[in-house]
Amino acid sequence: MVTQYKRLISLDALRGFTIIAMIIVNYPGSEEHVFFTLRHTLWNGLSLTDQVAPYFLFFVGASITFAYSKRLAEDASRSALYKKIFFRSLKIYAVGMFLNLMPAFDLHTIRWTGTLQRIAIVFFISAVIYLNTNWKQQAWITGILLVGYWLLLTFIPTPGYDKAMFEPGVNIVAWFDSKFLPGVMWRGTWDPVSILTNITSVASCLTGMLAGHLMLSEKPPNEKVNYLMTAGVLSAITGYFWGLTFPVNENLWTSSFVLVTSGFAALLFGAFYFIIDIKGRIKGILPGIIFGANAITIYFLADVWALIFYVAKFGGTSLNEKFVNGLQHVGMDPSLASLLYALLFVCINFVPAWILYKKKIFIKL
């Protein structure tokens, strides 16, 4: 029975730190000079950057459980909940499309996919699943999605070939996009945010939803930590060994990738919950809470700020180039200079996040 509805500070903080990580990896001082782990892996493998998006979806899943469990317990109108879910998804998708079109707003080069678009689609599907299933059914759905996706990619021959292909742009995911995804693709002939990868992206969200069920249960707090940590370790290990035959790959959002990243996310959730919500130690996590209070709004503002700090030219040079070039001139490693600029950009975005937080303005798309 679900009886606890207390807001978890740890969940807010984790969502905020994930947004901070997104800003760092999306806005380096120089695209040419970035530490390896702050780049997306070209194909198979796992860098820190590869883990940011699945973490966010995991925490979205946990948030869905908290957001809608109380409404269901209060016997809220199902039609009203469906309407709210649909329009929230639509708004998030629209914001993603606005960012894709910015600054030229050229409809001839429109890209229909992206980070916010994936979040919108996954949120909609996952929230609908939550309203119509219990946690056991959600666990079964997660397993079916992961196994079904594995079967799809490894046992169905790629059209035009006599076997299943698994190379960049040459696989059933890329083929499906070439047939059904309109607009421009990020990699020219394929897109890392593709149609079929929504299947396993939903699975990433559902794993977070299962964690949310655990946190809302009547189990003692320390027992919740034990369950989260145990599930996290088992999930990561299972994903690792599955990855030996079905590689961990963010571009294809493979089933092994889901298990490894969800396992790590569960471990983080457990650690933050123990330190913050059980032990009450919140020193040092305030930036995460502030960013997490208006996560998608700050993500949107970062793209807007980028027009000034990355696109606009001042004396023929953008601000990020001036910064990195200046530090290189005094002998600093260019990759370190690039990272320092990304951290400075985080601080710039912290200003509106802090203002909104202090004024208790929480913008919910």
C-alpha positions as CSV (number, residue, x, y, z in Angstrom):
1,M,0.0,0.0,0.0
2,V,1.3,3.5,-0.9
3,T,0.9,5.9,1.9
4,Q,3.9,8.2,1.8
5,Y,3.8,11.3,-0.3
6,K,6.6,13.3,1.2
7,R,8.7,15.1,-1.4
8,L,12.2,13.7,-1.8
9,I,14.9,16.4,-1.7
10,S,17.3,13.9,-3.1
11,L,15.2,13.4,-6.3
12,D,15.0,17.2,-6.8
13,A,18.8,17.5,-6.4
14,L,19.5,14.6,-8.7
15,R,17.3,16.1,-11.4
16,G,19.1,19.4,-11.0
17,F,22.6,18.0,-11.1
18,T,21.6,16.1,-14.3
19,I,20.7,19.4,-15.9
20,I,24.0,20.9,-14.8
21,A,25.8,17.9,-16.4
22,M,23.7,18.5,-19.6
23,I,24.9,22.1,-19.7
24,I,28.5,21.1,-19.2
25,V,28.6,18.6,-22.0
26,N,26.5,20.6,-24.4
27,Y,28.4,23.9,-24.1
28,P,32.1,23.4,-23.9
29,G,34.4,26.3,-24.5
30,S,35.7,24.6,-27.6
31,E,34.2,21.7,-29.5
32,E,37.7,20.7,-30.7
33,H,39.1,20.5,-27.2
34,V,37.0,18.4,-24.9
35,F,38.1,15.7,-22.4
36,F,37.1,12.2,-23.7
37,T,34.6,11.4,-21.0
38,L,32.8,14.7,-21.7
39,R,32.1,13.6,-25.3
40,H,29.5,11.2,-26.5
41,T,31.0,7.8,-27.4
42,L,31.3,7.6,-31.2
43,W,29.6,4.1,-31.2
44,N,29.9,1.3,-28.7
45,G,31.1,2.2,-25.2
46,L,30.1,4.4,-22.3
47,S,31.3,7.9,-21.4
48,L,30.0,10.2,-18.7
49,T,28.2,12.2,-21.3
50,D,26.4,9.1,-22.6
51,Q,24.8,8.6,-19.1
52,V,23.3,12.1,-18.7
53,A,20.1,11.6,-20.8
54,P,19.2,8.1,-19.4
55,Y,19.7,9.4,-15.9
56,F,17.2,12.2,-16.6
57,L,14.7,9.8,-18.0
58,F,15.1,7.5,-14.9
59,F,14.4,10.5,-12.6
60,V,11.4,11.5,-14.8
61,G,10.1,8.0,-14.2
62,A,10.5,8.3,-10.4
63,S,8.9,11.8,-10.6
64,I,5.9,10.3,-12.5
65,T,5.3,7.9,-9.6
66,F,5.3,10.7,-7.0
67,A,3.3,13.1,-9.1
68,Y,0.4,10.8,-10.0
69,S,0.2,8.4,-7.1
70,K,-1.4,11.1,-4.9
71,R,-3.8,12.1,-7.6
72,L,-4.9,8.5,-8.1
73,A,-5.3,8.1,-4.3
74,E,-7.5,11.2,-4.3
75,D,-9.6,9.7,-7.0
76,A,-8.8,12.4,-9.5
77,S,-10.6,12.3,-12.9
78,R,-8.8,10.0,-15.3
79,S,-9.8,12.2,-18.3
80,A,-8.4,15.2,-16.6
81,L,-5.1,13.4,-15.9
82,Y,-4.9,12.2,-19.5
83,K,-5.5,15.7,-20.7
84,K,-2.8,17.1,-18.4
85,I,-0.3,14.5,-19.5
86,F,-1.0,15.1,-23.2
87,F,-0.7,18.9,-23.1
88,R,2.4,18.7,-20.9
89,S,4.0,16.4,-23.4
90,L,2.9,18.7,-26.3
91,K,4.5,21.7,-24.6
92,I,7.8,20.0,-23.9
93,Y,7.9,18.8,-27.6
94,A,7.1,22.3,-28.8
95,V,9.9,23.8,-26.8
96,G,12.3,21.2,-28.2
97,M,11.2,22.1,-31.8
98,F,11.6,25.9,-31.0
99,L,15.2,25.2,-29.9
100,N,15.9,23.1,-33.0
101,L,14.6,25.9,-35.3
102,M,16.5,28.7,-33.4
103,P,18.0,31.1,-34.5
104,A,17.3,30.9,-38.3
105,F,13.8,29.3,-38.1
106,D,14.3,27.7,-41.5
107,L,11.6,25.1,-42.0
108,H,13.6,23.6,-44.8
109,T,16.2,22.4,-42.4
110,I,13.9,21.3,-39.6
111,R,14.9,18.4,-37.4
112,W,12.0,16.7,-35.6
113,T,13.9,14.9,-33.0
114,G,16.1,16.0,-30.0
115,T,16.5,15.7,-26.3
116,L,13.3,17.5,-25.3
117,Q,11.3,15.7,-28.0
118,R,12.5,12.4,-26.6
119,I,11.6,13.4,-23.0
120,A,8.1,14.5,-24.2
121,I,7.4,11.2,-26.0
122,V,8.8,9.1,-23.2
123,F,6.9,11.0,-20.5
124,F,3.6,10.7,-22.3
125,I,3.9,6.9,-22.9
126,S,5.3,6.2,-19.4
127,A,2.7,8.3,-17.6
128,V,-0.1,6.6,-19.5
129,I,1.4,3.2,-18.6
130,Y,1.6,4.3,-14.9
131,L,-2.1,5.2,-14.8
132,N,-3.2,1.8,-16.2
133,T,-0.8,-0.7,-14.5
134,N,0.6,-1.7,-11.2
135,W,4.3,-2.0,-10.4
136,K,4.5,-5.7,-11.3
137,Q,2.9,-5.1,-14.7
138,Q,5.4,-2.2,-15.2
139,A,8.3,-4.5,-14.4
140,W,7.0,-7.0,-17.0
141,I,6.5,-4.3,-19.6
142,T,10.1,-3.1,-19.0
143,G,11.4,-6.6,-19.5
144,I,9.3,-7.2,-22.6
145,L,10.6,-3.9,-24.1
146,L,14.2,-4.7,-23.5
147,V,14.0,-8.3,-24.7
148,G,11.8,-7.3,-27.7
149,Y,14.2,-4.6,-28.8
150,W,17.2,-7.0,-28.5
151,L,15.4,-9.5,-30.7
152,L,14.5,-6.8,-33.2
153,L,18.1,-5.5,-33.6
154,T,19.9,-8.9,-33.5
155,F,17.6,-11.4,-35.2
156,I,15.8,-9.4,-37.9
157,P,18.0,-8.9,-41.0
158,T,18.6,-5.3,-41.9
159,P,16.7,-4.5,-45.2
160,G,19.2,-4.8,-48.0
161,Y,21.4,-7.2,-46.2
162,D,21.2,-10.9,-45.4
163,K,21.8,-10.4,-41.7
164,A,21.3,-8.0,-38.9
165,M,23.8,-5.1,-39.2
166,F,25.0,-3.1,-36.3
167,E,27.1,-0.4,-37.8
168,P,26.6,3.4,-37.7
169,G,23.9,4.3,-40.2
170,V,23.6,0.6,-41.3
171,N,21.1,-1.0,-38.9
172,I,17.4,-1.5,-38.7
173,V,17.0,1.6,-36.5
174,A,18.6,3.8,-39.2
175,W,16.7,2.1,-41.9
176,F,13.4,2.7,-40.1
177,D,14.2,6.4,-39.7
178,S,15.1,6.7,-43.4
179,K,11.6,5.4,-44.2
180,F,9.5,7.2,-41.6
181,L,11.4,10.1,-40.0
182,P,10.9,13.4,-41.9
183,G,13.2,16.3,-41.9
184,V,16.9,16.6,-41.3
185,M,18.8,13.9,-39.4
186,W,21.6,14.8,-37.0
187,R,24.2,12.5,-38.6
188,G,23.0,13.2,-42.2
189,T,21.7,9.7,-42.9
190,W,20.8,8.7,-39.4
191,D,19.8,10.2,-36.1
192,P,20.9,9.2,-32.6
193,V,17.5,10.3,-31.3
194,S,15.5,7.9,-33.5
195,I,12.0,6.5,-33.7
196,L,12.8,3.0,-32.5
197,T,15.0,4.0,-29.7
198,N,11.9,5.4,-28.0
199,I,11.1,1.8,-27.2
200,T,14.1,1.4,-24.8
201,S,14.0,5.1,-23.7
202,V,10.6,4.2,-22.3
203,A,12.2,1.3,-20.5
204,S,14.7,3.7,-19.0
205,C,11.9,5.8,-17.6
206,L,10.0,2.7,-16.3
207,T,13.0,1.6,-14.3
208,G,12.9,5.0,-12.6
209,M,9.2,4.5,-12.1
210,L,9.9,1.2,-10.3
211,A,12.3,3.0,-8.1
212,G,9.6,5.5,-7.3
213,H,7.2,2.8,-6.3
214,L,9.9,1.5,-3.8
215,M,10.4,5.0,-2.4
216,L,6.6,5.4,-1.9
217,S,6.3,2.0,-0.1
218,E,6.0,1.5,3.6
219,K,9.4,-0.1,3.9
220,P,11.8,1.4,6.4
221,P,14.1,4.1,4.9
222,N,17.3,2.0,5.3
223,E,15.6,-1.0,3.7
224,K,14.7,1.2,0.7
225,V,18.4,2.2,0.4
226,N,19.4,-1.5,0.5
227,Y,16.8,-2.4,-2.2
228,L,17.9,0.5,-4.4
229,M,21.6,-0.3,-4.1
230,T,21.1,-4.0,-4.7
231,A,18.9,-3.4,-7.7
232,G,21.4,-0.9,-9.0
233,V,24.4,-3.3,-8.7
234,L,22.4,-6.3,-10.3
235,S,21.1,-4.1,-13.1
236,A,24.6,-2.7,-14.0
237,I,26.2,-6.2,-13.8
238,T,23.4,-7.7,-16.0
239,G,23.8,-4.9,-18.5
240,Y,27.6,-5.3,-18.6
241,F,27.4,-9.0,-19.4
242,W,24.5,-8.6,-21.9
243,G,26.7,-5.9,-23.4
244,L,29.3,-8.6,-24.3
245,T,26.9,-9.8,-27.0
246,F,24.6,-6.8,-27.4
247,P,27.0,-3.8,-27.0
248,V,26.3,-0.9,-24.7
249,N,25.5,1.8,-27.2
250,E,23.8,5.1,-26.6
251,N,23.1,5.9,-30.2
252,L,21.0,2.7,-30.5
253,W,19.9,3.0,-26.8
254,T,20.5,-0.8,-26.5
255,S,18.9,-2.9,-23.8
256,S,22.3,-3.4,-22.2
257,F,22.8,0.4,-22.2
258,V,19.4,0.8,-20.4
259,L,20.4,-1.7,-17.7
260,V,23.9,-0.3,-17.1
261,T,22.7,3.3,-16.9
262,S,19.6,2.6,-14.9
263,G,21.8,0.6,-12.5
264,F,24.1,3.5,-12.0
265,A,21.1,5.9,-11.6
266,A,19.7,3.6,-8.9
267,L,23.0,3.7,-7.1
268,L,23.1,7.4,-7.2
269,F,19.5,7.7,-6.1
270,G,20.2,5.4,-3.2
271,A,23.3,7.3,-2.1
272,F,21.6,10.7,-2.4
273,Y,18.5,9.5,-0.6
274,F,20.6,8.1,2.3
275,I,22.8,11.2,2.7
276,I,20.1,13.8,2.1
277,D,16.7,12.5,3.1
278,I,17.8,10.0,5.8
279,K,20.8,11.7,7.3
280,G,19.6,15.3,6.5
281,R,22.9,16.5,5.1
282,I,22.0,19.0,2.5
283,K,25.2,21.1,2.5
284,G,26.7,21.3,-1.0
285,I,23.5,20.1,-2.8
286,L,21.7,23.5,-3.0
287,P,22.8,24.1,-6.7
288,G,21.2,20.8,-7.6
289,I,18.0,21.7,-5.8
290,I,17.9,25.1,-7.5
291,F,18.5,23.8,-11.0
292,G,16.1,20.9,-10.4
293,A,13.2,23.2,-9.3
294,N,13.0,24.5,-12.9
295,A,14.9,21.9,-14.8
296,I,13.5,22.1,-18.3
297,T,13.1,25.9,-18.1
298,I,16.8,26.2,-17.4
299,Y,17.7,23.8,-20.1
300,F,15.7,26.0,-22.5
301,L,17.4,29.2,-21.2
302,A,20.8,27.7,-21.7
303,D,20.1,27.4,-25.4
304,V,18.9,31.0,-25.5
305,W,22.0,32.2,-23.6
306,A,24.1,30.3,-26.1
307,L,23.1,32.7,-28.8
308,I,25.1,35.4,-27.0
309,F,27.9,33.4,-25.5
310,Y,28.6,31.0,-28.5
311,V,27.0,32.4,-31.6
312,A,27.3,36.2,-31.5
313,K,30.6,37.6,-32.7
314,F,32.4,40.4,-30.8
315,G,35.3,41.7,-32.9
316,G,35.0,38.7,-35.2
317,T,35.3,36.2,-32.3
318,S,32.7,34.6,-30.0
319,L,33.0,34.9,-26.3
320,N,33.8,31.2,-25.8
321,E,36.6,31.5,-28.3
322,K,38.0,34.6,-26.6
323,F,37.9,32.8,-23.2
324,V,39.6,29.6,-24.4
325,N,42.1,31.4,-26.6
326,G,43.0,33.7,-23.7
327,L,43.7,30.8,-21.3
328,Q,45.6,28.9,-24.0
329,H,47.8,32.0,-24.5
330,V,48.9,31.9,-20.8
331,G,49.8,28.1,-21.1
332,M,46.6,26.3,-19.9
333,D,45.7,23.0,-21.5
334,P,43.0,23.7,-24.1
335,S,40.7,20.9,-22.8
336,L,40.9,22.3,-19.3
337,A,40.2,25.8,-20.6
338,S,37.2,24.4,-22.5
339,L,35.9,22.8,-19.3
340,L,36.3,25.9,-17.2
341,Y,34.3,27.9,-19.8
342,A,31.5,25.2,-19.6
343,L,31.5,25.6,-15.8
344,L,31.4,29.4,-16.2
345,F,28.4,28.9,-18.4
346,V,26.7,26.8,-15.7
347,C,27.2,29.7,-13.3
348,I,25.6,32.1,-15.8
349,N,22.6,29.8,-16.0
350,F,22.5,29.6,-12.2
351,V,21.6,33.3,-12.0
352,P,18.0,32.9,-13.5
353,A,17.6,29.6,-11.7
354,W,18.4,31.2,-8.4
355,I,16.1,34.1,-9.1
356,L,13.2,31.8,-9.9
357,Y,13.9,29.7,-6.9
358,K,14.1,32.6,-4.5
359,K,10.8,34.0,-5.8
360,K,9.2,30.6,-5.5
361,I,8.4,30.6,-9.2
362,F,8.3,27.0,-10.5
363,I,7.6,26.8,-14.2
364,K,6.0,23.5,-15.1
365,L,5.7,22.8,-18.8
